[in-house]
C-alpha cells in the first residue's frame, strides 16, 4: 500500500529544517557529561559562544580549573577572562559582530587572564597589555608587552620594544621625546625597586629588560640569572625563558641537558608550551640583538 504523501514528506522536511538551522548558525549543542575533559568542555564552550550563548562561561569555568594544565585549560582560562573583561563572547583576534553583549567586568576577568598568561597564553598576555594601557599602568603594560614578545618570538614585537621605549612612542621611527624617556625611566625604576623587594614577577621583568637592552645595557647572562631565580621560586614562565634564552644562543656554555631540564620543569609547573616535542621546534629562529 503506498505511503501517504504527508508521511513521505515529513522526514524530508525535517532534514531540510535541520540543514537550515546549521546554515543559519542555530545548531543545537551536545550535552556535556559531568566528567568531561578540558578539551571537550572548551570545544562545547566555543560552540555556545559562536551562538552568542553565555552558557559558554559555565563550560569555560569548568575547564579552567581542571588539572594538569594543558592547552585546553589555558585556552579556557583566557577565553573566560576575556569574556568577563570585555562583556563579549568574541575570542581574541575576532570582532564581536553584534552579539549578545554584557557589562564588562574587568575586575572579574583580570584574575583569569593573569592565570592564563602565567601558563603561557599569548592571547591573555595581549589582553593584559591592552588592559594596562587603558588603565594607564605603564609598568604592567611593559610587563605584558615584553612577555608577549619573548613568548611569541616575534621579530616584529621584539624589534619594536626598544625604539618605542616600551610603548611610550606609537611609531618606532619617531625619535625619543622627553616625555617618552621619562616614562621609560619610571618603568625601569619601578621594576628595579620591586625586584629589590623580592617580587618574583619583577625578577622576570628585570631579566627581560636585560635581555632586550631596554633602559640598561643588554646582558643575557644577568637576564638568565634573573629568570633562574624566578624559576627557583616556582615561576614556570621564568624556567621557560631560561630555556628560550639558551636556545637563542644568547648565553654560551649551556649544556643540552640543562636546557631540557628547564623546559621539563616549566612543563611540570603548568606551562604547556614547554612540553616535549614542542619546545624543540624553537631551534629554528636564532636572534641576535647585539647590533
N, C-alpha and C positions, 0 to 999 in steps of 0.2 A: 504494500500500500504506500503511495507516495507520501513523503513527509510534508506537512503543511508548510506553506510559504513562510509564516512567522517563525516556525521552528528552525527553518533553514537560514533565515536572516539573522537571528539573534546572535549566534557565535560570530558571524562576520561583523555585525555592528559592534559587538563587544571588543573585538580585536582592533577595529578601526578607532574606537574610542580610546583604547589603551595607547595606540600609536600617537594619537593627537595629544594625549597627556604627556608622553615622553618628549615629543617635539616642542611642546609649549613650556617644558621645564617643570611641569606639575607632576613629577614622578612620585610614586609612593616610596617610602623608606622602609627598609627591612628592620624589624625589631632587633635590638642588640641584647644579647644574652648578658646575664649578670656577671659571668666570669670571662667576658670578652677581653682580649688583649689590647694593648695600646694602639696597634695598627688598625684593628677593627673599629675601635672607638673613634680614632682620628678620621678614618675614611667616612664613617657614619656622620660624624660632626660636619665634615666638609660637604657631604650630600645635603644635610639640613641647611647649612649656610648658603649653598647655591640656591636654595628655595626661599631664602630670607626667613628661615625658621629659627628662632632663638633657642630652640631645643639644643642647638649646636653647642651652646655654652655648657650645658649639663654634661654632654658627652666629652667635651674638651677637658672639663674638670676631672672627670673620672680617669681619663688617660693621663692627665698631667701629674697625678700623684702616684702612678704606678712605678715600680722599681723592678729591675735595674733601669737606669735611664738609657734610652736608645733614641734613634732619630724621631720616632713617633711620639714619644713622651716629650721630647724637646719641642717638636713641632706643635703639639697640643698646648704646651705652656705659652709659646709665642703667639699662637692664634687667640688663645683665651685672653692674654694680656692686651693684645691689640684691640680685640672686640670691646673689652671693658673700657680701655683708654679712649677709643675713638667713637664708641657708640655705633660702630658699623661692623657688619659681618664680612666685608670685603677683605681678603687676605692681603698681606704685604705685597706691594708692587702692582696691585689692581685697584681700579676706581670703583667706588660704590655707585652703581647705576640705578639710583633712585630706589634703593632697597628700604627695608624697614629699619629706620634709624632709632636709636635710643639716646638718652642723655649720656654724654661722655663722662666717665668716672675714672680719670687717670690715677687717682689715689688708690683705686682698687686694681687697676690693670698693671701699674708700675711694678709691684712685687712679683707678678708672674713674668713680666718682661725681664726683670733682673735675674730671676731664676733661670729662664731660658737662655739668656745671654751668657750666664756663667757656665752653662752646659755647652756653649759654642754656637748658639743660634745667631747667625749674622743678621737675619731679619729683625730679631729682637734688639740687637745692637744698634741697627739703623733707626728703629723706632725710639730707643732711648736717647740716641743722639739728637733726634728731632725734638723729642720731649724736652730735653735740657735746653736746647736752643730757644724754644718757645718760652721757657721759664726764665731765660736769661742767666742760666747757670753755666758759665764758660768752662769751669773746671770739669764738670760732669760731661759737657759736650765734648771736650778734648779727650776725656777718658774713652768714650764710646767711638769717637772718630778714629782714634789710634788703634783700638782693639779691632774695630771693623777692618781697617786697612791691613793690620797684621794677620788676622784670621783669614781674610779673603785672598791674601797675597796679590791684591790688585795693584799693578804698577801705577795705574792712574790715581787711585786713592792714596797710595803711599807717596807718590810724586807730588801730590797737592798739599801735603801736610806742612812742609816747611815754607814754601813760598806764600801760602795763605796765612801763615802763622796760626795754625790750628783754628781756622775759620774766622780770624779777625778781618780777613780780606776776602771778598767774593771772587775776585779774579786773580789767579796765580801770577798773571803777568804784571799786576799792579805793584808798585814799589811800596815798601813798608811805610806806614804813617806813624806819627807819634801815638795816636790812639791805639792802633793795632799792636804796636810794640809794648805799650803799657798793659794791654790786655794779656799778651803773651807772658810778660814778666809776672803778672799777677797769677796766672795759671801755674807757671813753674814754681813760684814761691809757695803757693798753696800745696802743691804736690810734695815739695821738699818738706814742708812743715808736717804734713800728715804722715809722710814716711818716717820722719824722725820720731814721731809719737807712736810708731809701731802699727800703723794702718796697713794691713796686708794688701788691700786693693791699691793703695798708694805706692807700695813697693813695685807692683806691676806697672803702674803709670810711670814711675821714675825709670824703670827699665825700658819702657817704650820711648821715652824722651831720649834716653841714651842710645837706643837702637837707631832712631831716626836722626839724631843730632839736632834736636829742636830745643833751643834755649840753653844749650850746653854742647860741648864737643861730643862727637859721635864716639861711643866707647862700647863696642859689643861685649867685651869681656866683663865690664861692670854691669851691663844690662843682663847678661847671663846670671851673674851673681844675684841680682835682684829677683829675677824670675825663679831661680832655685830657692831663694829664701822664702818667697811666697809659696812655692810648691811644697817645701818642707813644713809650712804652716797649714797645709791642707788645700791649697788652691789648685784645682785641676787645670785651669787656664794658664797658670804660672808654669806648670810642668809641660803643658803643650807648647808654650812659647819657648821653653828651653829646647825642645826638640826642633821647632821651626828654625830657631836661630842657628842651631848646629847644622841642620840640613842645608841652610843657605851658605854654608862655608864661611860664615861671618867670624866664627871663632875656630881657631885651629887646635889640633891635638885632642879632639873629642873622638873617642872610640865608638865604633858602630854599636857595641853592646850597651853603651851608656845612652845613646840616642834611643835605642829600642826600649830601654828601661824607662826613660822619661815618658814615651808615648804609652807604654803599658800601664804605668802608674796613673797617667792622666785618664786613660780609658776606664780603669778600675774606679777612679774617683768620680765618674759620671760625665765624661767628655766623649761623646760618640765619634767625633771627627778623628780621634786618636786611635780608633780600633785598627787592629792588624789587617793589612790588606788595603787600607785606605790611605794611611799616612805615607806609605811607600810611594804613592803617586805624586807626592810633593817634591820628588827629586828633580823633576824637570826644570822648574823655574829656579834660577840661581841669581840672586840680586847682589849688587854692589853699590852702596850708597856713598862711597868714598869720594866720588867725583863731584 
